[in-house]
Amino acid sequence: MDTSGRHPSTAHIVRYFEYEHLPADLQTVSRLFHDLAQELLDLLPDSPELTAALRRLLEAKDCAVRARLDASWEG
């Protein structure tokens, strides 16, 4: 994601939405959150509320990825 000209707190959190380094089954889940984060960046200006929204979206992404991991471990 291009964070040129974005506030440092926005640029910092956005990097955690990258997903290419993950295994394919986790990429499928993580990509959904990446795409939504990109939409938010396209629509909203930097603000404390954007940072809070991205942080909560990141928390949700982490939960979803862990749920996918749990499902794959259970077989």
N, C-alpha and C positions, 0 to 999 in steps of 0.2 A: 504494500500500500504506500502510496506517495504521501508523505507527511511534510513536504516542503511548505514552509510558512506556518505550520501549525504550532500551537503552544507546546512547550516541552513535555508537559504532563500528558497531553494527547498523543504526541509522538512516542512517548515511552510505553504507554499501555498498548498501543496498536500493534506493536511488534509481537505481542503474545498471541495474536490471531493468525499468525503464519501457520501453515499446516503441511507444507510439502515434505517436511522431514519425517512425518508420521507414517506408519504402515497404512496401506490402502484402506483397510476397514475403518481405521480411525480418521483418516482423511475425509471420508464420506460424511462423518458426523461433524468434524471440526470445520469443514468448508462452509457449512450452513451458517455458522457463527461469524466466520470471516466475511462472508458476503453481506450479512446484516451490519456488521461493524463498518464495512465500506459504504453501505447505504447511509448510515448515520453520519459518517464523515462527509459524504456528498451533500447531505441535506442541512446539517447543523453547523453553526459557528462554534468555535472554541468557547467553552464556558465551564464553570464548575459542574453544571448539570450534565453536560456531555461527558465529562470525565467520569462522573458517578454512573452514568448509563453504561459506558464502556466497561467500567469495573464490574458492574453487576452482570453484564453480558459475558464477561470473561469468567466469572464465577459459574454461570450457567453452563458455559462451554466445558469447563473443567468437570462439572458434574456429569454432563452428557457423555464425555469421553470416558470417564470412569465407569459409567453404566454400560457402555459398549465393551469396555475391557472385562467387566464382570460377566457379561453375557458370553464372551468368547472363552473365558475360563471355565464357565459352567458347562460348556460344550453345546 
